[in-house]
Amino acid sequence: MQYIVLDFSLQDKDPTISIGELSLYQLDSHHVDGKLLLTVSMLPSGLYEVQFKDRVEIVETFGQVWIHCLQQIANHIVILLDQKHKHHLDVLVEQSGYIPLEDQSILFVSWLSQLILPQIAQREPSAMYQALYPHNESHHSNNEMIVAVLKGLLSKLAVLPDITLRSISTSKPESTISRVIQAVLADRTLERTPKTQHKVIEDIAFTVAPEDIMDEEDKVPADSTTESLAQQSLTTLRTHFKAIGDFPYESRQGQEHMMELVANALDTRTHLIVEAGTGTGKSLAYLLPSALFTHAEHEKVVVATHTIALQEQLYKHDVPLVLEPLMQGIRTAVLKGRNNYICMRKLSQNIHEIQALASDERDYDLRLAVWLTQTETGDREEIAFTEHEEGYWRDVASETNSCIAKHCPFFKDCYYFRARHKAARADLILTNHSLVLSDIKADSRVLPAYDRLIIDEAHQLEDVATKQFGAQIAEGDLQRLLERLLNARNGLLHDAERSIQVDVQKGMVDGQVFATVLTKLGRALLRTSQDIRTLFSAIAMYTDSLGNLSGEFRLTPDRTNAPAYEAVIRAASDIDVCRSLLTESLTAYAVLSEETELPDALNRKLADVFGYARELQQGLTICADVLLLRLSADQFVGWIAINGRRVSRKISLHLAPLSVSEVLLQELFRKKQSVILTSATLAVANSFHYFLERIGMKTLVEEGKAKTEIVTSPFNYKKQSLLCVVSDLPDSKQQEEFQTEVGKAITKIATVAHGRTLVLFTSHQMLAQTYVTERDSLQKKGITVLAQGFDDHRKTYLIETFRKEPRAVLFGVNSFWEGIDIRGDDLSCLIIVKLPFAVPTHPIVEARSELLTRLGKRPFIDYSVPSAAIRFTQGFGRLIRSKTDRGVVFVLDKRITQTKYGRMFIRSLPDPDVYEGTLNDTCAKAMGFLDSTQQVYSH
């Protein structure tokens, strides 16, 4: 099969102007070295130079150029980068009086790469090339790179299992990709190509990770020793780690001290709260004694992180580093929440019904089918998908409600159950905060039994617990569930009803009883569908009556008793009736399914129907709980959240506990023998009081069952950092004036720092306004501007781009305040625009502040300030990441020095040099600091 790669660039952004350059390559499916057929360049005179292999022609119009292109294209498949290129080409061709190429003759590289390389988000030629050839540095031109990418993609396509290729071809029978696949399959038959080594069940081909076959007798017995765990840990650290090849181990007093603390806590069955400053090496400080402990005592240790990035770092780098010198049989496993793993049974059903799916969902499921031939974990983190595709993932994710466990044909190979099985046999389990808290909610049925827990990034524990012990549901979630159940073409309910009727006709005695339950469920679902539309229309009208089109609306008795809320109460009461009807059907099905054996195929379909119905019922429960204030106002706060406006408006309902301290104390800390909480930021002004109160540890510290400690950073912040407070900007309460002057200040500071600047905002709106007003000014000064939400939503991509640009400024909000590690000269300046106080009118903040007032406390000083100080310290910590880093932090919010509470922010920092002055003075001071040749030394 022949491919013609057509790549071009426009002379202007407007495709109606003219083409700039164009090239045609020929690619053969068997001999995949691209052959250049012709190139076209537009001359300054407006004429076109067409260069063939053996001659050059000058032509006057693009139409004449296109004639030459058509002669080369003939009946071959045309390769274009993406749909945008097709649109531009169509405009050019139509302007010349020709008919555009038909879609059936075109294959888009971007679409093919989404199919073959689902793990990458970017579809630029360079990103695709890097994914295909990770060890190559590309020196190709853009068109040569596209040829190389196509070659790599076709090579990967050619080795996919037959069944996967047929699924793709069947889903798009009239498409170009179907022609390509038919040729691949024909070649495979003729050449008797060996089949790929994949397991196939119900038309799904997938990889299976090799089993961990270590038996208990294979484990190396622990050495008998009289040394304490702390002594063993220090001895191992000081002897073994210095001998590991290129490992950059250096003795750190803080790391050794923390290691002793962790070891003693594990040994003595006590709790530990330890703040470990940046550069301490806390991962090694808790992993090494944990590994020695689990090996000697044969007790599991669970390590929980907040971010996936840290979990991945621990599993792929830190844990192997720790275990290698020990040379002991210590099993490790990663376990995530169930919804992170794909359900192959659900995907198989989608593939069987793929023609009935919408085009976007069809493409998404095909990508997953290809990904299953590559993955050993089935973990969604391996693939990239957009926010829009989140709903598609939920339809194929593993979840409890529809799981049929041992009755599932994929049960033995299920990625989720394999992960659980591996965790059950592991000594060291790496997981996340959410799963630890889910285990509490599920009465310890989520994680294997354990008594030793280490919580890293512990400053996030209260927020995660607030979310985990609360609830939320969006209108879109409910509509998705109903669509999945009731869709006329591929709805699960109709499919199950048809299957039952077939089985009844074949003589299945109990089929009619199940048919009756399905009919009852169907009536309840139809009513629910109507009542949900009524409910969310009533909510929208109510929030409109408050004068706001978007935002968060806390529900209190004063609001729900108002006349404007009456329609919401009526609609929510109807929804509660729907919930009861669904419950009746679910109960009837549960009784029948226990008493009756069904054919496997029908059993699966019914499990899916009632699984989705149960999820819908749980969503309706949240609706009623929030809108009817059914939970105690002393314990929970409920609110309505609205994003977007009018047509694009998204409504969601939320519940959150006012405090998580008691449940954490009773259900986690009192039930585990040793919990170790660590982070770089736990103390506020050298006090743990705030953190201990929020998470419920205060009581245990007072009882002597928990210890607190601060391990200081090994960095010399006095020499390595300078904190500049700008004193002549408007007060942050003067929003318009502050916004204007902040934009100018950021441009001036970033210019002084020659780029290399990270700017941390507290609101998306302020970030967006600054980006719009200052981008051109910064670009004119030769500084590249990158902004969260404008260039890319992914933190990792923005950071990598920032590192590569010699002069760049990066605007970030929320997640950019922590978890960023940019070392060396790539980052020399950090700007904190405002002190990171939570929005006082947010329902959780408002309700917690009222609770503290009732308890006789000062909500601002006792809650808002400490919370903001911890976040501020996290933000400050983005600058100095090694002993050789130097940099300046600018704070544009003068409250930090001009208010009493502001001093708490400075006292929470690791003792930088502080300078306050005008914008001009601080910039001059910073310039001198950054240009200084003074050597950095450490304590």
N, C-alpha and C positions, 0 to 999 in steps of 0.2 A: 504494500500500500504506500502511496506517495502522499507527502504532506508539503504544502507550500506555506512557509512562515512569512507572514506579511507584517512588517513593523514599520511604523512611520512616526514622525513628529510634525507638529504644526508650526508654521512660521509665526503664528499669533495665537493667543488663547481662543480667539473666535474661529471656529472651524469653517466659517463661510469665507474666510480670507483666502488661505492657500496652504498647501502642504509645504513643509520645509525640506524634510528628507524622507526617503522611503527605500526600503530594501526588501528583496524577495530571496528567501532561501528554500532550497529543496531538501527534504529529509526523507529517507527511505526507511521503512519499518525494519528492514533486515540489515541494511548498511547505514547505520545512524550517524555518519559523519555529514554534517550539513554542507550543502554545496550552494555558494552564492550565485544566484541567477542574474540579478541586476540590481543596481542602486540608482536612485534618483535624487538629484539635488536641485533646489531652486536657485537660480543665479540672481545676482543683484538687478539684472535687467528685467526680471520677471519671467524669463524663459526657463525651461527645464533641461537639465543635462541628464540623459539616460545612459548609464555606463553598463555595457554588457561585458562578458568575459573577453570578447575579441574586438569590440568596437565601441565607439561613443557616438550618441546622436543628440542633437539639440532640437527640442520640439517646443511649440508655442503654448499649448494648453494642457491642463491636466487630463482632459479627455484623450489626447494623444498618448499620454503616459499610461492611461488606464487600458488602452488597446493592447499595449505591450504586456501589461500585467495579466490581462485576460488570456492572452496567448500562452503564458506560462502556467496559469492556474488550471486551464482546461477542466477536466473532471476530477481533479485532485481535491483533497480536503484542505481547506484554508485554515490556517492557524492565526488567530488574533489574540491579543493580550486579554481583553475584557470587553464587556458590553459597551463601555464608554468609547473604546476605539472603534467598535462597530458603528456606533451612532455617528461619530465624526466621519468615518469613511463613507457611510451612506449619504451624508450631506454633500461631500465632495463629488461622489459619483453621480448623484441626482443633479447637481449643479452643471455637470458636464453632459447631461442628457441621457445617461445610461441607467439601467435598472440595477438596484443594489443586489449584492449577493444574497442568496437565500440562506436562512438560518440552518437548513438541513445540510448545507455544505461547509459549515463553520464549526470549529472546535475552539473553545476559549481556554487559554492556558490557566486563567484564574480559576475557572470552574473545575478544570481537571486537577489543579493543585489542591483545591478544597477537598476534592474526593480522595486523592492519594496522600495528601499531607494534612490531615485534619488537625494536627497538633500545632500548626502555626496560624497566627491571626493575620499577619501582613501578606498581601499578595503582590507586592512589588517584585520585579525580576530579581533584585539583589537578595531579598529575604527568601524567596523560593530557591535561589541558587545556593544560598548558604545552608538551607535545610537539606538539600540534596547532596551537596558536596561540602560537608562541614570542615574538612581538612584542607580545602583548596582556597587560595586567595584569588578572587576573580579579577583578571585584568582585561576582561572582554569588553567590547562595546555593548550597548544595550541590546542591539539585535542579535549579536553573537551569544549574549547571555540568555536570551529567550530561546534560542535554538538549543543551547545546552540544557536549559530547564526542561524543554519539551522532551529532549532525549532521555533525561533522567526520569521524567514522569511516565513516559511510554515504557521504559524498562521496568519500572515498578508495577505498572498495570499488567504487563505481560506475565508476571509471576504470581498474580493473584489466583486463588483457587477457582476452579471451574464454576462452582456454585455461586461464588461471589460475583464473578463476571456475568453469569446468566441473570442474576438478580438486577444488576445495573442495566443490562441490555433489555430485559423484560419491562423495566419501569419506564424506559424511553425508547419504544420500538421503532419510531420513525426518525430518531435523532442520529447525529453524527457519531456520538459515542457508541451507539449500537453497531454501526458499520465497523468501527475500529475493533470492537470486542469480537464481532463475528469473524473478522480476519485473524485475530489472535487465537481464537478457539480453533479455527480451521488449520492454522499453522501448527498448533499444538497437536492436533490429530494426525496431520501428515508426518510430523517429525517425531511422533510418539514421545513427546516431552514428558519426563517423569512428573507425577502429580506432586503438588506441594504438600508439605507435612503439616496438615492442620486437621483438627478434629471437626467432624460435621454432624450436627444434630438438627433435624427439621429445617433443612436448607440454610443453616447458618454455619459458616466456617469460622473457627476461632482458634487462637493459641491457648495453650495451657502451660502455666509456669511449672517447672519441675518441682516435685514435692521435696520438702525439707525432710530428708530421710534419716537425720540424726536420731538415734535411739538413746535412751537414758544411759545405757552402758557405754555409749561412745563419749559421754561427758568426762572430762578430766576431773578427777576428785580434787576437792579443795585441799590445799596443803595444810597440814596441822601446824598451827602456829599459836604462840602465846601473845603475839602482837595484837593490839586493838585494831579495829577497822580504820581508824584515823592514821595510825602508824603504818599499816599496810598501804594505804592510799598514798601517803607521802613518800614512802620508800619506792613504790612503783613509779610514781611521777618523777622522782629524782634520778632513778637509775634507768628504767626502760625507755623513757621518752627522749632522753638525750641521745639514745643510740639509734633512733629511727631516722634513717636516711636524710631526706631534705626537710623533715618536719622542723619548722622554725621555733623549737621550744626554747624558752628562756625562763629562768627562775623569776617568779612573781610572788612577792610576799602576800599580796591580797588573795591570789588564787589558792595558795597553800592554806591560808587562814580559813577561807571559805570551805575548802575541801575538808578540813578538820571539823568545822561546824556541821557540815552535811553528814559526815561519817558518824559523828557523835549523836546526831538526831536519829539516824537510822538504827544505831546500836542501842540507844536508850529509850526508844519508842516515844520520842517527844516530837513536838512540832517546832518548826524553825521559820522565821521570817527574816530574810537576809537581802538587803539592798546591796547589789554588787555594781560598782561604778563601771562605766565604759572602759574596756580594756582589761578588766579583771581576768577574763577567760572563764566565765561562770559555767559554760557548757561542760568543759572538761572537769571543772571543780565538782559538779554534781554527778556527771556520768561515770567517772572512774570509781568513786566509792559505791555507787549504785551497782556497777558491774561486779565488783568484788563482793558486795553484800549478797546479791542474788545468787552468785556462784557458791558462796560458803553456806548460806542459810536455806537455799532452795525455796526462796519466797519471791514472788513476782514484784517488780518495781514498775510503776506506771509513770511515764513522763508526758505531761500535757503542755502544749504550747498554744498560743492564740493564733499565730499566723501560720499558713501553710509553708511559707518560705523558710521559717525556722525549723519546722518539722522536717522538711526536705533536707535542709542542711545537716540536721542531726543524723538522719538516717543514712544519707549518702556520704557524708564526710566525717562527722565527729564520732559517731558510734564505731565505724570501722577502725578509726584511728585509735580509739580506746581499747577495742577488743584485740587488735593485732598483737601488741606486746604481751597481753595476758595469756595468749595461746590456750584459751580454755573454751570448752563447749558451751558458750552462752548464746541462746537463741534470741533473736530480736524480731519484732514484727511492728508494722504500722497498721493501725486500725482507725478508720474514719467513720463518720456518720453513714448510715445505710444508704441514704439518697445519693451519696457520692459514687455508688457502684451501679453499673448497668445491669438491667434484668434482661437476659438473653431471650427469655420466653416472650416478653412483651415486644422486643425488637423483631423476633421471628414472626409474630402475628402481624406486625406492621408491614414487614416485607411481603408476607403472603397477600396482603390487601393493599399493596402499594399504589395500584392504579387509582384507588379511591381517595388517596391522600392529596392534599393541596401540594402544589409544585415545590414550595419551600420546604415543607415537612418531608416530602419525598426525597429531596436532595440531602436533607439532614440525616435521614435514616440510612441512606446509601453510604454516607460518610462514616456512620457508625459501623455499618457492615464491613467496610474496608478496614476501619480501625481495629475491629475485633481480630483481624488476621495479624495485627502487629502487637497488641497490648498483652501483657501478662497479668495485669492487675484489674482491668476494667474500671479504672478510676477516672472520673470525669476531668480531673485536673490535667490529664494528659492531652486533652483536646481543647481547641479554642472555639468558642461560639459566642454569638452576640447576645445581648440582653433579650432581644426578640425571640431567640431560639431557646430561652430558658424553659418555656412551656413545653417545647418538644422534648427536652431532656426529662422533664417530670413525667411525661407519658411513657418513658422507657426505663426510668430509674427503679432500682430495687426499693421496695417499701413493704411494710408489715401487712397492711390491710388486704392486699391482693396476693400475697405470697402463699403458694400451695406446698411449699417445703418439699417433702420427700415424694410428693406426687408429681413434681415438676420434672420433665425430661432432662433439664439442665442442672438438676439439684447437685449432682456430684461434681460438676464443673463450675457451679455458681461462684462468681468472683467474690460476692459478699460473704458467703458461707466459708469459702476457702480462706478469706482474710480472718474471719472469726476463728476458724480452726487453727490457723497459724498463731493467732494471738493467744488462744487457749494453751498452746504448747510452749509459748515463748516465756522467757525469763524477764526480758526487758521489753515493755510495750510502749510504743510512741503513739500518742493520740492528741486530741485537742481539748480545749476547755469545754466546748459544747458537748462532746461525747461523755466526758466525766459527769457533767451535770445531767445529761439525758439518763445516765446510769442511775442517778439518784431518783429521778422521776419514775423510772421503770423498775424500781425495787431491785436494783443490782442485776438486771437481766441483760444488760447491754455489753458490759465489759466482763472479762473473766474475774473471778474473785481475787482481790488484792487488798493489802493493808498498808503498803508504802506508796506514797504519791509525791511526785515533784511537779510543781506548777511553775513553769517559766512564763515570762511576760505577765506576771501576776497582777500588775497594775490594771489589767483589763478584766480581771475576774468578776468584779461587781457588774460591769456593763453586760458581759456575756450571760451572767446569771439572771440579770434583769430580763434579758430577751428570752432566755431559755425557760424561765419560770412564768413568763407571760405568754401571750398569744397574739397572732395577727392573721388577718385574712383580707384578701383584695377581691374586689368585684370581678376582676379578670380571672382569678383562681376559680371562683364559683362557676363562672361562665365556661371555663375550659372543661371542668368536670362534667357539666351538663352536656356540652357539645360532644364529649367523648362517649357519653352514655346514650344520647338521643339522636345523634346525627343520622339523617335518613339513609346515607350511603354506607357508612361504616361504623354506625353506632353499636356499642357493645350490647345494649339491651336488645335491639332488634335482631342482632346476630344470634344471641343466646335463645331468643324466642323461636327463631327459625330452626335452630338445631334441635330444640326440644320437640318441636312438632314433627321433625323427621324421625326422631327416636320414638315418639309416641306411635307414629304410623308403623314403625318396625316392631311394636309390641312392648315398649318399655312401660311397665306397670305404673311406676311412681312419677312418670314424666308429667302427667297432668297436674299433680300436686305442685310441682315446681313451676309449671306454667301459670298456675293461679297466683303464686307468690310474685312471679315476674309481672303479671298484669297489675297486681296491687302496687308494686313498686313503680311501674310505669305511670300510673295515675298520680302517685305522689310526686314523681319527678316532673311531670307536666305542670302540676300546680306550683311546684317549687320554682320552675323556670319563670313562670309568670310573676310569682310573688317576689322573686329576686329583682326583676326589672322594676317592679313597683317600689320596692324598698330603696334601691339606689337612686331612683328618680326623686323620692321623698327626701333622701339625705342631701342630694344636690340642691333641691329647692330650699331646704332648711339652711344650709351653709351660705347660699346666695342671700338669704334674708339677713344674714349677719353682716353683709357688706363686703365679704371677702370671697374671691374666686379660688384661692388656693391657700394652703397652710394647714396648721394642725388645730383642731377644735376640741378642747377638753370638755368632757361631759360631766356635769355636776347636777345635783338636784335642782338648783336654780334654773339651769338651762333646760333640763328635761321636763320641768313643770310649766314652762312657758307655752302659750298658745301656739307659737310657731313650730313647736316640736311635736304637736299632737299627731300629725300625719306620719311621722317617723315611728311613734309608739304603735299606731295601728298596724303599720306595715311590718314592724319587728315582731309584733304579737302574731301576725299571720305566719311569719317565718318560723316562729316557735312551734306553731301547729304543724308546719311542714316537717320540722325536725322530728316531731313525735310520730308522724306518719312514716318517715324513713326508718325510725327506730323500730316500729312494729314490723316492717318488712325485713329488716336485718335480723331481728329476733326470730322470726318465723323461719328464715333461711338457715340460721345457725342450728335450730332444732332439727330441721329436715336433713341438713348435711351430715349431722352426727348419726342419724338413724338410717340413712340410705346410701348405698354404694352406687356411684354413677360412673359411666364411661369416662376415661381420662380426659378426652377432648372436651366433653361437656362440662366436666368438673372444673377445668381451667377457665372456660368461658364464664361460668357462673361466679367463680372466685374473682375474676376481674370486674364483673358487673357489681357485685356486692362490695368489693374492695373500694371501687370508686364511689359507690353510694355511701359507704362508711366515712370516707374522706369528706364527702359533701355534708354529711350529717354533722361531722365535727366542725366544719366551717360555719354551718348554721348556728351551732351552739355558741360559737364565738360572737356571731352577729347579735344574738339575743343577749348574751352576757354583757356585751359592750353597750348596746343601745338601750337596754332596759335596766341598766345599773344593777345587775343581779348579784354582783360580788360586793363585799364590804368595802365601803369608801375608806375605811381605816387601813385597809390592806392592799387595795388595788386602785389604779387609775386607768380610766378608759378614754379613748379619744378617736376622732375621725381625722384622717389625713387625706388631703387632696393635692395632687400634683397635676400640673398642666392646666389648660383652660378650655372650657366649653367642649368642643368636639373631641379633643385629645385628653380630656380630663380622666384621671385615674383616681379612684376612691378606694381607700383601705381602712380597716377598723383594727384598733390596737388595744391590748391590755398589758399592763406591767405592774409588778409588785412594788409597793412603796419602799420596801426594805427586803433585802435578801440575807441579812446577817443571821437571823434566827435559823432559817432553813439550812444555811451553810454550816452553822455551828452544830446543830443537832444531827443533820443527815450526812455531813461529810467529816468535819473535824473531830467530832466525838466518836465517830464510828471507825475511823482509821487510826492505826497505831502511830503513824508518822506522816505528816504532810509538811513538805518543804516548799515555801513560796518565795520566789526570787524574781527580781527585775532590776534594771538600772535605776528605776524611779519608783520608790515606795514611800519614802519619808518626805515630809514637808518641813523645811527649816529644821532638819535633823530630828524630827519627831515622827514616830509611827502612829500617833494617836488617831489621826483621821482614817488611815488605811485599816487599822485594827477594828475600829468601830464599824466601818462600812461592810466588812466581810465577816464579822462575828467572832474575831479572834481575841478581842479585848479580854473577855472572860477567862480564856485559857491562859493568857499571859499572866493575869492576876492570880490564877490558881497555880502558877509555876509549871504548867504543862506545855508552855510554848515560850520560845526565846526569840528575841529580836537582836539584830546586829547590822551595822553598816560597815561594809568593806569598801574602802575608798579606792578611787581609780588610781592607777599607776601613772597617769598622765600629769604633767605639770601645767595646769591650766593658767597659772599666773604668767608663765612664759609663752605658752602656746596659743593663748586666746586673749582677745580684747572685746569687752562688752561696751558698745557705744549706745548711749541713750540720747536720742535727738530731742532737744528741749523746745525748739521753736516752731513745731508743727501745731496746727489747731487741735483743740480738744477732740477726742474721738467721738464725743457725743454730738459734735457739730458735723453731721454725716457728710453733707455735700462739700463743705470746705475741707474736711479731713480727706475725703476721697480725692479731691483735686490735687492737694499738696502731697499726699502720699504717692500718687502716680509720678509726680515730678521728682520726689525724693528717691524713689526706686530707680528711676532712670539715671540720676546723678550718681548714686552709690554703685550701681552696676557698671557704670562707665569707669569710675575710679578703680573698681576691682577688676577691670578688663574682662567682664563677664564672670564666669566661674561662680555664679551667685544663685542661691536657692532662696526663693521668697515664699514664706508660709503665711497664708491667709486663713481667716476664720470663717469666711463665707464665700460661696460660689459666686454670688452676685458681685461682691467687691473684686474678686479675682477677674471676673469677666469684664467689668468696667475698666479696670487697670490695663488689662490685655488690649482692649480696643483702643484706649487713648494713648498708650505708651509704646505699642508695638513698632509703629513707624519710626518714632524717635530713636528707639534702641537699634533698629535695623540700620538706620542711617549712620549710626556709630559703629557699625560692623559687628553688632551683637545679635546672635540668633535668639529668638524668643520662643520658648516652649511652654505650653500651658495645659494643665490638666483639663480635660473636657473639650479642648479645641483641637489639639494635635492627635491625641489618642487617649482612651480612657484607662489604659493599662500602665501602672506605675513602672513596671520593669522596662517596657519599651521606651518610655520617656527618659528614664535614668540612663539607659544605654546610649540613647541619642545625645543626651547632655554630656556624657563622658567623652563621646567622639568629637564633639564640637569644641574647637579651641577657645572660642569666646561665646559663651551661651549663658542665658538666665532662664531659670525654670520656676514657673509659678505653680504652687501646689496647695491643696487644702485637705483637711481631714486625715486621710491615710498617709500623707506625706510628712506628718509630724513625727512619725516613728517608723522603724523598720527599714530605713534607708541607710546604706553604707557606701558612701562615696569618699574614697581615701585620696590622700596626696593633693597635688596641685589642681585636680579637676574641680575641687570645691574649696574656695578660699573665703567666701563671704556668705553669711546667712542673714536674711532680713526677716524679722518677726514683726508683722504689721500691727497686730493688736494682741493684747493679752487674751489667751484663749478661754474666756469664760463661756460656759454653756448659755444658750439663749434662755433668759429668765422666764419667758412665757411658754417654753416647751412644756407640755403637760406633765412629764415626769419631774422636771426641775421644779415647776410650780407646786405640784402636789407634795413633793418631798420637803420643799421649803415650808409649806403650811404645816406639815406634820412636825417638823423641828420647832416651829413657833409654838405649837400646842405643847410640846415637851419642854418649853422654857429655854430653848437654845436660840442662837443667832444664825439663821440659815445662810446669810451671806458669808460671815466669817467662818462658821463651822462647816459649811458644805461647799459653797461656790468657790471661795478663794482656794482652799486646799486642792479641790479637783482641778482648777485651772493651773495651779502651781505645778502639779505633777505633769500635766500636759505641756506646760511651758518648758519644764526641764527636759522632757522627751524631745521637744523641738530643738532646744539648745544642743542636745546630744548629737544632732545630725552633723555637726561641724568637725569636731575633733574625734577621729576614729583610730589614730595610731600615735605612737610617741613622736613621730616626725611631722605630724600635721600642724599647720599654723593657720589661724584665720580670725576673722572679725565677725561678731554678731551685732547687727544693728537692731535696736528696738525703737519703733516709731510711735509707741504708745507711752506718753510721758507719765502716765499714772504709776508706772513702775517705781519712780523715784519721788513723785509728788503726792503720794498717798501713804498712809500708815500701812495699809494692807499690801501695798506694792512691794514693800521691803521684804515681805515673806517670799516673794518670787526670787529675789536676788539671794536671800539666805538659803534657798533650796538648790542653788547652783553650786558646782564644784570649785568655788573660789577663783573665778576669772578676774582679771584686771578690769576695773570699771571706769569709764570716762563719760561724763555728761557734758553736752555742749550743743551749740547750734548745728544745723545741717552742714554748714561750711566747715566749722571747727572739727566735727566728728569725722567728716570725709578726709580732712587734712591729717588728722590723727591716724585714721585707718590707713591712709596711703603710706605714711611713714612706717607704720607697723608692718604692712605687707611688703614694703620694699626693703625692710631692714635685713641686714645680713647676719644679725645676731644669731648665734647658734642656739638651737633648742636643746635644753638638757632636761633630764628627768631626776626625780628624787632618788 
